[in-house]
């Protein structure tokens, strides 16, 4: 392609193919990373999960709730006064 000129149909097609190939390489790399993750069966690690959650009960707002209603970031702050 010359500078300032529009790409030809062949150059455009080649660019699209290269973009697609690059995207496929990224996908393959991500899949390789995910395949390499060490996984454990839930039946093997459930006791560790239970211990983890039990030791943090006092910090869990889903169980304990918020000390003040205004501390809840998911509660609506108020209605629109314009309407």
Buried (B, 14 or more C-beta within 10 A) or exposed (E): EEEEEEEEEEEEEEEEEEEEEEEEEEEEEEEEEEEEEEEEEEEEEEEEEEEEEEEEEEEEEEEEEEEEEEEEEEEEEEEEEEE
